[in-house]
């Protein structure tokens, strides 16, 4: 890992001998370092904040060393904030660093949110209560692998927008945002008896650097609104000089560090202290890529060297958490790499907040001297493995369209940002559906205008996918129909979190789509943002039994019964393809069988005693079975189909008719015991195994399922809570209906026809 070699260059620069390094590596924190690890409770002098004196920081006129870890309050359930902060303190850190995502706090122009999981002031107050300092990164751009780096997407409604510059439209939006944010945090500064000791402005601007006046503008915008604490910038080695602002303390990110980096740092701000603002174990994981890993021994060696040299440092991430909903962005590594839902990031705490082996090693190293009270790490939170359950009902996406808001009508396609929704702020995330009418088939050419991934349907029949790598599809002709309905369901997989290409990160159809060389016209455009309110208010009560339907795009409903004390768990959607999961209206995030992530984190505080509503939006095809486990699985690809079926059988669940067999009388269930399993398995679930040795057709299988449904009643099994549902769950469960008859040949019934208007 060449990223760590910068420390060796630094040692040469400072003329340290290898003998000193070997000796210091065997010791804990130096005495001088221990004495400089001040906490809020030990500082009574509040007149003078964080300053640079010689080669050291001082705080309240006392020598000070920053030992910080990053926790993003918006990626950790609010109920667990205090637990994470206590573990940060117990590990030996004295400061928490957090970033403020503008796009989450102002999702619509002029509408600010600081409630629930976005209650920034409550998080800062908790840090103070736990006895930690705070470094606040206010942006406006914060990076952090967020969608558009934390900038709101409605900025891109302006076709001439130049992000992170003094462009008039951008500065007007920043001024309004700072007018709301800065007064909220002013009273939490060090000089006001609060925990905030520094404010970081922007992030890695030296690698962007499109406007030399911009950083001075941000500095003045913060100072004029009452920021008194030390201002900081943070840049990589290559961007240090371009990102530095006079009288603002420059800190470093670990990337691109060379010996000349420290010479440049000394040239712009003198021989002062060094702050490694982003010291990270690895980088993000993307869908379809291998999971990144870290080397604990190399990590510890680097930290030892930095602290022996009295570096201050911030460990990114201490607790990474989860990209709930659609907050995750994308990176460009030669190709677009959308982020996985987990933001584990090689942090010292796991995604769900448990200590890792690295945490314990760092805690042992950071343990203060004997005369200083030691800290103990807190126990892991209990997890639960709930029983597998079946998604007993579904709604086709096409059946929901007449219940959505009135579609936007447009001559040509409009991007998400251009839609006249959300009070003129456009659509930020989720999906968007384009519908038009054609008279014949032919070659459909996206010309690179599908951002990011579009499924194409012709009269509700799936045709294929359009994306950056696949820009053409052939649409079949239908000589029996004069008009054909063409639908393109486009998913926004996350905007780039960094780079100058952010200015072009509009989503949906960003230009013309061509059929046989001619641009398509007369679109009806449906905004399918799929935020919490979408699931809570806009899904109609037209659920149908799902035992004959496993294909998407569709919403699938399951009900999870939980005891009186809900616990954290992990949801596994083995056999499902791609989509989004909601539980009790909360968006858990994306899943995709492309891997590497296999499980979704379900926080215990988001569950409730009794019945919990799970809604899965599946784009392609499902098995209807939802599994739970007490451990996360973030680094392996999904098992093959055969293994899935064997797993389903071993858990007493049929892979083709996924309802636990214990919920039906044996005489009614068309299954027989399979030697070596603990349950029963459908005779047609595993190839080559048929009842009485007979060869069964798909029509036979379907008929058996219909007879089973008729004998036991259509609907979910008792584990779904149909018989005892109440409150908001009852409205989602329609009364039993007779089994569907007839239909096309095949294992599954065709999806319902879309609604034409």
RAHUWO-V235171 format. One record per pair of residues at least 12 apart in sequence whose ideal C-beta (glycine too) atoms are under 8 Angstrom apart, sorted by the first residue. I is the first residue (numbers start at 1). J is the second residue. Records with the same first field share a line. If there is no record, write none. Layout:
I=J + J
//
This chain:
1=295 + 298
3=254 + 255 + 257
4=298 + 299 + 301 + 302
6=237 + 254 + 257 + 258 + 261
7=302 + 305 + 306
9=257 + 258 + 259
10=257 + 259 + 262 + 305 + 309
11=305 + 309
12=259
13=259 + 262 + 263
14=309
16=309
20=308
21=305 + 308
24=304 + 305 + 308
25=301 + 304 + 305
28=365 + 366 + 367 + 369
29=307 + 365 + 366 + 367 + 368 + 369
30=307 + 308
31=369
32=63 + 310
33=65 + 307 + 310
34=368 + 369 + 372
35=63
36=56 + 57 + 63 + 64 + 65 + 310
37=65 + 67 + 92 + 94 + 368
38=59 + 60 + 62 + 64 + 94
39=94 + 131 + 132 + 133
40=128 + 131 + 132 + 133 + 195
41=131
43=59 + 60 + 62
44=60
45=60 + 61 + 62
46=60 + 190 + 191 + 193
47=60 + 191
48=60 + 61
49=189 + 190 + 191 + 197 + 228 + 229 + 230
50=64 + 190 + 197 + 198 + 229 + 230
51=230
52=249 + 269 + 272 + 273
54=271 + 272
55=271 + 272 + 273 + 310
56=273 + 310
57=273 + 312
59=190 + 197
65=94 + 310 + 312
66=94 + 95 + 133 + 135 + 197 + 275 + 312 + 313 + 314
67=92 + 93 + 94 + 95 + 312 + 313 + 366
68=93 + 94 + 95 + 96 + 97 + 133 + 135 + 312 + 313 + 314 + 315
69=88 + 91 + 93 + 95 + 96 + 97 + 314 + 315 + 317 + 318 + 319 + 348
70=96 + 97 + 98 + 99 + 314 + 315 + 316 + 317 + 318 + 319
71=84 + 85 + 88 + 96 + 97 + 98 + 317 + 318 + 319 + 321
72=98 + 99 + 144 + 317 + 319 + 320 + 321 + 343
73=98 + 117 + 118 + 119 + 120 + 123
74=101 + 104 + 117 + 118 + 327
75=320 + 321 + 322 + 323 + 324 + 327 + 343
76=319 + 321 + 322 + 353
77=117 + 603 + 605 + 606
78=116 + 117 + 119 + 122 + 605
79=603 + 604 + 605
80=353 + 381 + 603 + 605
81=122 + 123 + 126
82=126 + 129 + 130
83=353 + 378 + 381
84=318 + 319 + 349 + 353
85=126 + 127 + 130 + 132
86=130 + 378
87=319 + 349 + 353 + 355 + 359 + 377 + 378
88=130 + 132 + 318 + 319
89=130 + 131 + 132 + 375
90=363 + 375 + 376 + 377 + 378
91=318 + 348 + 359 + 362 + 363 + 366 + 375 + 377
92=362 + 363 + 365 + 366 + 367 + 368 + 375
93=132 + 315 + 318 + 366
94=132 + 133
95=132 + 133 + 134 + 135 + 197 + 314
96=127 + 132 + 133 + 134 + 135 + 318
97=134 + 135 + 136 + 137 + 277 + 314 + 316
98=123 + 134 + 135 + 136 + 137
99=137 + 139 + 142 + 143 + 144 + 150 + 203
100=120 + 136 + 137 + 138 + 139 + 142 + 150 + 181
101=139 + 142 + 144 + 146 + 150 + 327
102=139 + 140 + 141 + 142 + 150 + 151 + 152 + 177
103=146 + 147 + 148 + 150 + 151 + 152 + 153 + 428
104=118 + 150 + 327
105=118 + 120 + 177 + 181
106=152 + 177 + 180
107=152 + 422 + 425 + 428
108=154 + 422 + 423 + 425
109=152 + 154 + 173 + 423 + 424 + 425
110=176
111=423
112=180
114=184
117=324
120=184 + 185
121=184 + 185 + 188
124=136 + 185 + 188 + 194 + 195 + 196
125=188
127=195
128=188 + 194 + 195
132=195
133=195 + 196 + 197
134=188 + 194 + 195 + 196 + 197
135=196 + 197 + 198 + 199 + 200 + 232 + 314
136=185 + 196 + 198 + 199 + 200
137=199 + 200 + 203 + 234
138=178 + 181 + 182 + 185 + 199 + 200 + 201 + 222
139=151 + 201 + 202 + 203
140=164 + 174 + 177 + 178 + 202 + 218
141=163 + 164 + 202 + 203 + 205
142=203
143=203 + 204 + 497 + 498
144=203 + 497
145=284 + 323 + 328 + 329 + 331 + 339 + 343 + 497
146=327 + 328 + 329 + 497
147=326 + 327 + 328 + 329 + 428 + 429 + 494 + 495 + 497
148=163 + 329 + 495 + 496 + 497 + 502 + 505
149=203 + 329 + 496 + 497 + 498 + 502
151=163 + 164 + 502
152=173 + 425 + 428
153=416 + 417 + 426 + 427 + 428 + 429 + 495 + 507
154=417 + 422 + 425 + 426 + 428
155=169 + 170 + 173
156=417 + 426 + 503 + 505 + 506
157=417 + 418 + 424 + 425 + 426
161=503
162=210 + 211 + 503
163=502 + 503
164=202 + 205 + 208 + 210 + 211 + 214
165=210 + 211 + 214
166=211 + 213 + 214 + 217
167=211
171=217
174=218 + 221
175=221
178=221 + 222 + 225
179=225
182=222 + 225 + 226 + 227
183=225 + 226
186=225 + 226 + 227
189=227 + 228 + 229
190=228 + 229
191=228 + 229
196=229
197=229 + 230
198=229 + 230 + 231 + 232 + 249
199=222 + 227 + 229 + 230 + 231 + 232
200=231 + 232 + 233 + 234 + 251 + 277
201=215 + 218 + 219 + 222 + 231 + 232 + 233 + 245 + 248
202=215 + 218 + 233 + 243
203=234
204=234 + 235 + 236 + 239 + 243 + 253 + 498
205=233 + 235 + 239 + 242 + 243
206=235 + 236 + 238 + 239 + 240 + 241 + 242 + 243 + 244
207=235 + 236 + 238 + 239 + 242 + 243 + 498
208=239 + 498 + 499 + 500
209=239 + 242 + 243
210=500
215=233 + 243 + 245 + 248
216=245
219=231 + 245 + 247 + 248
230=249
231=248 + 249
232=248 + 249 + 250 + 251 + 275 + 277
233=245 + 248 + 249 + 250 + 251
234=251 + 252 + 253 + 277 + 278
235=250 + 251 + 252 + 253
236=252 + 253 + 254 + 255 + 256 + 257
237=252 + 253 + 255 + 256 + 257 + 258 + 261
238=255 + 256
239=256
240=252 + 261 + 264 + 265 + 268
241=264 + 268
244=268 + 269
249=269 + 272 + 275
250=265 + 268 + 269
251=275 + 276 + 277
252=265 + 274 + 275 + 276 + 277 + 278
253=276 + 277 + 278
254=276 + 278 + 279 + 280
255=278
262=274
273=310 + 311 + 312
274=309 + 311 + 312
275=311 + 312 + 313 + 314
276=306 + 311 + 312 + 313 + 314
277=313 + 314
278=314 + 316
279=302 + 303 + 306 + 313 + 314 + 315 + 316
280=315 + 316 + 317 + 345 + 346
281=294 + 299 + 345 + 346 + 347 + 358
282=294 + 345 + 346
283=331 + 345
284=331 + 337 + 339 + 340 + 343 + 345
285=339 + 340 + 342 + 344 + 596 + 597 + 634
286=330 + 331 + 333 + 337 + 338 + 339 + 340
287=337 + 338 + 339 + 340 + 493 + 592 + 594 + 595 + 597
288=337 + 594 + 595
289=337 + 596
290=596 + 635
291=596 + 634 + 635
292=346
293=346 + 635
294=346 + 358
296=357 + 358 + 361
299=358
300=361 + 362 + 365
303=362 + 365
304=365
315=348
316=345
317=343 + 345 + 346 + 347
318=347 + 348 + 349
319=347 + 348 + 349 + 353
320=342 + 343 + 344 + 345 + 346 + 347 + 349 + 351
321=343 + 351
322=341 + 342 + 343 + 351 + 588 + 589 + 601
323=339 + 340 + 341 + 342 + 343 + 589
324=341 + 586 + 587 + 588 + 589
325=429 + 531 + 587 + 589
326=428 + 429 + 430 + 492 + 494 + 530 + 587 + 589 + 590
328=340 + 341 + 343 + 494 + 589 + 590
329=494 + 495 + 496 + 497
330=452 + 493 + 494 + 495 + 496 + 497
331=496 + 497 + 498
332=496 + 499 + 501
335=468
336=452 + 468 + 493 + 496
338=452 + 493 + 494
339=494
340=590 + 596 + 597 + 634
341=588 + 589 + 590 + 591 + 597 + 600 + 601
342=597 + 601 + 632 + 634
344=632 + 634
346=358
348=362
350=632
351=601 + 632 + 634
352=381 + 383 + 568 + 570 + 601 + 603 + 632
353=381
354=380 + 381
355=377 + 378 + 380
359=377
360=377
363=375 + 377
381=567 + 568 + 604
382=567 + 568
383=567 + 568 + 569 + 570 + 630 + 631
384=566 + 567 + 568 + 569 + 628 + 630
385=569 + 628 + 629 + 630
386=560 + 562 + 569 + 628
387=628 + 660 + 719
388=625 + 626 + 627 + 628 + 648 + 651 + 653 + 660
389=558 + 559 + 560 + 625 + 626 + 660 + 719 + 720
390=546 + 558 + 624 + 625 + 626 + 653 + 658 + 659 + 660 + 716 + 717 + 719 + 720
391=546 + 556 + 557 + 558 + 614 + 616 + 622 + 624 + 625 + 626 + 658
392=545 + 546 + 547 + 557 + 558 + 559 + 659 + 715 + 716 + 717 + 720 + 722
393=543 + 544 + 545 + 546 + 556 + 557 + 715 + 716 + 732 + 733 + 734
394=543 + 544 + 546 + 549 + 554 + 555 + 556 + 557
395=539 + 540 + 542 + 543 + 544 + 554 + 555 + 557
396=549 + 553 + 554 + 751 + 752 + 754
397=433 + 489 + 528 + 552 + 553 + 554 + 555 + 617
398=460 + 751 + 752 + 753 + 754 + 755
399=540 + 542 + 752 + 754 + 755
400=538 + 539 + 540 + 555
401=433 + 526 + 754 + 755
402=755 + 757
403=538 + 539 + 540
404=526 + 527 + 528 + 538
405=421 + 527 + 538
407=435 + 524 + 525 + 526
408=420 + 421 + 524 + 525 + 527
409=522 + 523 + 524 + 525
410=523 + 525
411=521 + 522 + 523
412=512 + 519 + 521 + 523
413=434 + 449 + 508 + 509 + 510 + 511 + 512 + 513 + 520 + 523 + 525
414=508 + 509 + 523 + 525
415=451 + 506 + 507 + 508 + 509 + 510
416=428 + 432 + 492 + 506 + 507 + 508 + 527
417=506 + 507
418=506
419=432 + 525 + 527
421=527 + 529
422=529
427=508 + 527 + 529
428=529
429=492 + 529 + 530 + 531
430=491 + 492 + 527 + 528 + 529 + 530 + 531 + 534
431=489 + 490 + 491 + 492 + 528 + 529 + 530
432=489 + 490 + 492 + 507 + 508 + 509 + 525 + 526 + 527 + 528
433=487 + 488 + 489 + 490 + 525 + 526 + 528
434=487 + 488 + 489 + 490 + 508 + 509 + 513 + 523 + 524 + 525
435=485 + 486 + 487 + 523 + 524 + 525 + 526
436=485 + 486 + 520 + 521 + 522 + 523 + 524
437=483 + 484 + 485 + 486 + 522
438=475 + 483 + 484 + 486 + 515 + 520
439=482 + 483 + 484
440=477 + 484
441=458 + 474 + 475 + 476 + 477 + 478 + 484
442=474 + 475 + 477 + 515 + 516
443=472 + 473 + 474 + 475 + 515 + 516
444=456 + 466 + 472 + 473 + 474 + 475 + 486 + 513 + 514 + 515
445=471 + 472 + 513 + 514 + 515 + 517
446=466 + 471 + 472 + 513
447=471 + 511 + 512 + 513 + 514
448=468 + 471 + 511
449=509 + 510 + 511 + 512 + 513
450=466 + 467 + 468 + 471 + 488 + 490 + 509 + 513
451=490 + 492 + 505 + 506 + 507 + 508 + 509 + 510
452=467 + 468 + 490 + 491 + 492 + 493 + 494 + 507
453=465 + 466 + 467 + 490 + 491 + 493
454=466 + 467 + 488 + 489 + 490 + 491 + 509
455=488 + 489 + 553 + 619
456=473 + 475 + 486 + 487 + 488
457=486 + 487 + 488 + 489
458=475 + 476 + 484 + 485 + 486 + 487
459=478 + 481 + 484 + 485 + 754
460=485 + 487 + 751 + 753 + 754
462=620
463=475 + 476
466=488
475=515
485=754 + 756
486=520
487=754
488=509 + 513
489=553 + 619
490=507 + 508 + 509
491=619
492=507 + 508
495=507
530=580 + 587 + 617
531=587
532=582 + 585 + 586 + 587
535=582 + 585 + 587 + 615
536=585
539=555 + 615
541=731 + 732 + 734
542=734
543=557 + 732 + 733 + 734
544=734 + 737 + 752
545=709 + 714 + 715 + 737 + 739
546=624
547=624 + 657 + 659 + 705 + 709 + 714
548=702 + 705 + 706 + 739 + 740 + 748 + 749
549=748 + 749 + 751
550=621 + 622 + 623 + 624 + 748
551=620 + 621 + 622 + 748 + 751
552=577 + 579 + 617 + 618 + 619 + 620 + 621 + 622
553=617 + 618 + 619 + 620
554=617 + 618 + 751
555=615 + 616 + 617 + 618
556=615 + 616 + 617 + 618 + 622 + 624
557=613 + 614 + 615 + 732
558=614 + 616 + 626 + 716 + 720
559=611 + 612 + 613 + 614 + 716 + 719 + 720 + 721 + 722 + 725 + 729
560=583 + 607 + 611 + 612 + 614
561=610 + 611 + 612 + 719 + 721
562=607 + 608 + 609 + 610 + 611 + 612
563=609
564=609
565=609
566=604 + 605 + 607 + 608 + 609
567=604 + 607
568=601 + 602 + 603 + 604
569=602 + 604 + 628 + 629 + 630
570=599 + 600 + 601 + 602 + 628 + 629 + 630 + 631 + 632 + 633
571=588 + 599 + 600 + 602 + 626 + 627 + 628
572=598 + 599 + 626 + 627 + 628 + 629 + 633
573=591 + 600 + 616 + 622 + 626 + 627
574=598 + 623 + 625 + 627 + 638 + 639 + 644 + 647
575=622 + 623 + 625 + 641 + 644 + 648 + 655
576=591 + 593 + 616 + 618 + 621 + 622 + 623
577=592 + 593 + 618 + 619 + 620 + 621 + 622
578=590 + 591 + 592 + 593 + 594 + 618 + 619 + 620
579=591 + 616 + 617 + 618 + 619
580=616 + 617
581=600 + 614 + 615 + 616 + 617
582=613 + 614 + 615 + 616 + 617
583=602 + 606 + 607 + 612 + 613 + 614 + 615
584=606 + 607 + 608 + 612 + 613
585=613
586=606
588=600 + 601 + 602
593=638
595=636 + 637 + 638
596=634 + 635 + 636 + 637
597=633 + 634
598=633 + 634 + 636 + 637 + 638
599=629 + 631 + 632 + 633 + 634
601=632
602=628
611=721 + 724 + 725 + 726 + 729
613=728 + 729 + 732
614=626
623=644 + 648 + 655 + 658
624=658
625=648 + 653 + 655 + 658
627=651
642=686
645=681 + 685 + 686
646=686
648=681 + 685
649=674 + 677 + 679 + 680 + 681 + 685 + 686
650=677 + 678 + 679
651=678 + 679
652=678 + 679 + 680
653=679
654=671 + 680 + 681 + 682 + 685
655=681 + 682 + 685
656=682 + 684 + 685 + 701 + 747
657=670 + 682 + 705 + 708
659=716 + 717
660=717 + 719
661=679 + 680
663=717 + 718 + 719
664=708 + 712 + 717
665=712
668=708 + 711 + 712
669=708
670=682 + 683 + 691 + 704 + 705 + 707 + 708
671=683
672=691
674=686 + 689
683=696
684=696 + 701
698=745 + 746 + 747
699=745
701=747
702=747 + 749
706=739 + 740 + 741
709=739
710=738 + 739
713=736
714=736 + 737 + 738 + 739
715=733 + 736
716=733
//
